[in-house]
Amino acid sequence: MRFKVKAPANIALIKYMGKVHGSANQPENSSISMTLNNLCTTAVIEPAETETRLFSAVTLDEKSVNKIKTHMKRLDAKLPSLMEINTHPVSLHTQNSFPAGTGIASSASSFAAITVAYSLSQARSPEKFFEKFLADDEFRSRLADLSREGSGSSCRSFFGPITEWDEKGVRALDSKLEPLIDLVVVVDSKPKTVSSSEAHERVKTSPMWEKRKSSVTERFSRMKSAIVDGDLKTVAALSFDDAMEMHELFHTSKPGFSYMAPLTHAVLDYMSMHKTPEMIITLDAGPNVHIILPKMQALQLRQKLASAFPMFHILDDKAGTGPTFEVMG
């Protein structure tokens, strides 16, 4: 059978920075994220006759190809503990609906899509896989843990619309927040020069690192409570502080680096004059600015941003609930 899987990107409201060494991408701190919907990776997978082949809408370098193939081998070894499988080679095609490598969690959506698609293709009973994935949160969580070993933040794309990830695993977080829209001002779509994996290592050399470990723990707890209570103003304030702290870690690491482009600051300055308390303004590991806010406000702000920054592409997406899939024949 041929399957199509769509797995969404996610945007962190509380960032995780730093990985525990030797832990298969376990984070140094807990994080909270919003799962997106249409900003996603689509993976189409079907049986192959002789050997597994990978195809992508963007050119994959040797390192990326090896990383994906290593992940598939990891799944071959670990999936039998979750379900009955029939291991066979596959043909896998992937495509992103947004620029890759620019800090919009393309690695997260890619590995989530690959993990679900490959697991589905190897399942002895695709019907049982569908049923368990949709109805069994424990099964989905364990699959997310396997995906995490390929790309840490990919585990957050398995749940939504708000997800928490801590030392116990990943799960949907109860939320009373109203439905939100993410506007992404694409300041620069070129791949970043410092990878996220490298950034996770470098931040530990910053003199701010130890302070960050304590401040983010308190911030995580406060934001979790605010989300449960539907307090968007507190979520917005905490998320902005967390993003600025993360980028300060980058600037003060050894060697220091910056993901922000000069016009990133122009967008942030513009938003400082047009912000309402309910607007979540944040950045991931990239130059592009995410503005998360209620739908009616989003419609108005999108027009203002398009007028103020006609040179930038503005993406928009609503919150989602995780991967979707379909049989193509």
N, C-alpha and C positions, 0 to 999 in steps of 0.2 A: 504493500500500500504506500501511497504518497501522502505526506502530511505537511500542513503549513502551520507554523507556530509563530505567534507574535508576542514578544516580551517587551514590556515598557522600560524606559529609563526611570530613574528616580532622582529626586533632588533632596539633599540632606538639609534638614532644618537645624539639627545638632550634628556637627561633623564628627566623623571618627578620623583621628590622625595617629599614625604609628601602628605598627603591627607587632604582636608578640612573637618573638623569634621562635622559629620551629613549630608554629602552631597552625599551619595551613590557613593563613590569612585571618586569624582571630584578631580583633581590634584591641588596641590599648584602652579604648574608652567606649562606652555605650553611645548609640546614636539614634536619632529619630529622623524619618524621611517621609516625603510625600511621593507616592507612586503616581507616575503619569499614565497617559493612555495612548495617544497617537504618536508621540515621540518614542519610537520603538525600533527594535530589530525584528525583521521577518526572516525566519529560517524555513526553507523548504527542503524536506529530506525524503529520500526514497532508497530502496535497496540497490546496491551496485553488484556487478557480476564478479569482479575480481579483487579490487582494492578500494579502500576509502579515498574519496576525492573531495577536495574543498574548493568551492567557488565563491567569490565575493564581488560585490559591486565596486569595491575599492581594492586596490592592489594590496595583497598581504605579503609582508616580508617573511623571510625564513623563520625569524623568531616567533612571529605571530602564528604561523602555520604549525610550528613545533609545539607551541603552547596549547593550541586547540587539540592537536592529535594526542598530546600527553593527557589532556583532560578526558578525552574519549576513552583512553586506556584505563584511566582512573575509574571512570564510570563502569567499564566492563568488569573491573575487579570488585566494585562496591555495590552495584545495583542488585546482585543476587540476594543481598540481605534485605532488600525492599520488596522485590517482586520476582516472578519467574521471567527469565529472558531467553532469547535465542540470538546469540551474538553473530553478526554478519556485517560485511562491509557496506558502506552507504555512500551516497552522493549527497552532499550538503551545499546548499546555496544560501548565502546570507546577504541582507541588504538593510541599511539603516535609513530611517526617514529623516535624519538630521545629520549634520557634519560630525564625523568621528574625530576623536582625539582632541576635542576643544573644551573639555570640561563639562559635557552634558551627559556624563555617565554612559558613554557608548560601550565601554567594557562591561558595565553592569548588565545592560540590556542584551548585549551579544552573548555573554556566557549564560544568562538566564534562558535565552532562546535556544542556544545550542544544547544546554542540559536537558531541557524539556523535550526538544525535538529528538535528540539522540535516544533518550530514555524511552520515549514513545515508540520510536522505530524498532527498538530492541525488545519491547514488551511482547511476551508470548500472547497476551490478550490485550490489544489496544482498548477494547471496551472496558475492561476492568481498570486500566490505567486512567481512562477518562473519569470513571466513577469515583475512584479514590482521590484523584487530584482535586475534583470539584467538591467532594463531601468530607474528606478526611484531612483536617488541618495538620495532624501529626505526620501523615505521609508527605504532605506538601512541605512541611518544615524540614523534614529529613532530606528531601530532594534539594531544598534550598541550601542546606548545609553542604551537600555535595557540590553544588554550583559555587558556593563560597570558596572552595578550594581552587577553583579556576580563576575567579575574580571576587575579591572580598565583598564589595558592595552589591554584587549581583543577587545575593540572598535577599536583599530588601525588595527586589522587584517581584518577588513571589506573592506578596500580600499587599493590601491597600484598603482604603486610600491613604491611611497613615500607618507607618510601620515602625516598630521599635526593634533594635538589635542590641543584645547584650551578651554577657558570658553564657547565658542559658540558651541562646539561640535567637531566632527571629520569629516575629508574629505580628498580626494586625493589632493596632492599638485602638481601644475604644475611644471614639471621638464624637464630641458634640459641635465641632466646627461646621459652619455652613459650607456648602460646595464651593470649591476654590478653583481659580484659573491661574496657570503659570504663564506669564509673558516672558519670553526669553529674548533679550536684546543681543543679537549676535554681533558683537564688536569685532571679532576676528574669528574666522573659520579655519585658519591654518592649524595643523597639528602642533601641540605644545612641545617645546624643546626639552622640558624636564618631565619625565613620565610620573604618573601618580605613585608607582612603586618606589621610584627614587625619592619622591617628596616625602613619603612615609618614613624613609630612613633619615633624610636630612633634618627633618623637624626635631629629631631627638638631640641634635647638636645645638639647638637654640637655647640661650640662657633663660628663655621663657617657658621651656618645656615642663619643668616640675610644677610651676604655677598653673600651667594649662591643665595638667592632670587633675588638680583639685578643683579648679573653677568649672571645668566641663562636667564634672560629676554633679555639682550643685545645680548647674544650669539644666542638665538633663532631667533631674528630678522636678524642678520647677516647671519646665515645659511640659512634661508628661501630665502633671496635674492641670495645667492650663488647657491642654487639649481635651482632657476628659471633661473639664468644666465648660468648654466652648469659649474660652477667653482668648480671642484672636489678637487683641492688643498686646497681651503679655507674650504670646507666641512670637509676634512680630519683633518686639523689642529684644527678646532673648536670641532669636535667630540672627538678627543683624550683629549683635555683639559677638556671637560665636563666629560668624563669617569673618569679621574684622580681626578677631584674635587669631584665627587660622592663617590668614594672609600675613599677619605680623610674624608668625612662626616662620613662614617662608622667607620673609625679608631678613630675619635675624639668625637664620641657620648658617652653618659653615660648610661650604660656601653659600652665601645668601642668593636668593633668586626671587623673581616676581612673575606671577601669571598675569597680572594686570597690564593692560595696554594703556597708553596715554588717554585714549578716548573712553576707557573704562571709567576713569575718574570724571570725565565729562558727564557720563550718564549718571553716576552716583551724585554728582553735584546737582544735576537737573532734578533728580528724584528727591534730594533733600529739600527742594523748594516746592515740590508738588506732592509730597508724601502725606498720607493720612495715617492715623495710628493703627488702622487695620491692614496696612500694606506690609507684607513680608518682603524685605529686600535682602537678597543673599547672592553669593557667588560660590561655586564649587571650585575645583582646581583648574581654573581657566579664566579667560578674560571677560566672559560673557555674564551679563547681569540678569538674574531671575527676579521677577516681581510677581508675587503670589497674592491674590486678592479675590474678593467676591466677584461674581460674574458681571453684575451691572457696573461696578467700578472698573472692571477690566475693559469693557467695551469703550468706555470714555477715555481711559488712560492710553489704550492702544492707539487711538486717533492722535492724541497729543504727542506720543512718542514718535509716531510715523512722521508727523509734521516737524518735530524738533530734530530728528535724526533720519532724514530721508536716505542717507547713505547705508543704513543698517537694515538687514533683514530682521523682522520681528516674528518669532515663532510663538504660537500659543497652543495651550493644551489644557485639558481638564484633568482632574484626578481620576485614577483608575484603580482596578482591584487585582492586577496581576496578569500572568500570561493567559492567552486564549489560543485555541487550536481548532483545526478542521481537517477532515479527510478530503483529499483532492482526487481520489480514485485509486 
